[in-house]
Amino acid sequence: MVVGVAVLVVLILIIWGIVAGVRALGGHKDSADGAGAAAPSPTAAADTTASGSASPDASSTEASTSPAGVNPDGTCPQGAVSVKASTDKKTYAVGQKPVLILTLRNTLSEACTADVGTKAQVFTVTSGSDRIFSTSDCQKDAASTELKLEPGQDETARFTWDRTRSLPQCAAIATKPRAGTYTLKVKLGKTESAPVQFVLQ
């Protein structure tokens, strides 16, 4: 009887051990599967965000760099007309009056209309940081003139400067420009040229 009881106890222990081992293995497998599905890769998420935000920025920057074309009303869009400053000579002898020149060009591939009148034109002469003269100071009867500009065609406007100084609102000023190097900039509407230099003797 004692031997029978002992054998029975051994069998019970063996069966319990097998069941516990199976449960333990099953629990470990479930835990591994759960961990694999719980969190997506942070790197993958970051890559998706970066690629998703890059395209709109690139296309918007590209669209803003150049005029799209002629406006629906036939006028030239802002930035379509280039402006260049020049003078008829590099050096002017005493008593010679400089001729200041504004040259404009339609940079589009089709014709468009722009205001090229005296109201839109500004000629400004400086010497270092000193503002010497501007046509906007004492201009009278300034007018708007609409002109159709063909693609790549140059149009020029000339202003003969009498070598006097001017102030805003045409305020009085007695001093006159001395001999030296001067800088000219021209402007048409909101478009301004690069500076050019000339010499007064």
Buried (B, 14 or more C-beta within 10 A) or exposed (E): EEEEEEEEEEEEEEEEEEEEEEEEEEEEEEEEEEEEEEEEEEEEEEEEEEEEEEEEEEEEEEEEEEBEEBBEEEBBBEEBBBBBBBBBEEEBEEEEEBBBBBBBBBBBEEBBBBBBBBBBBBBBBBBEEEBBBBBBBBBEEEEEEEEEBEEEEEBEBEBEBEBEBBEEEEEEEEEEBEEEEBBBBBBBBEBBBEEBEBBBE
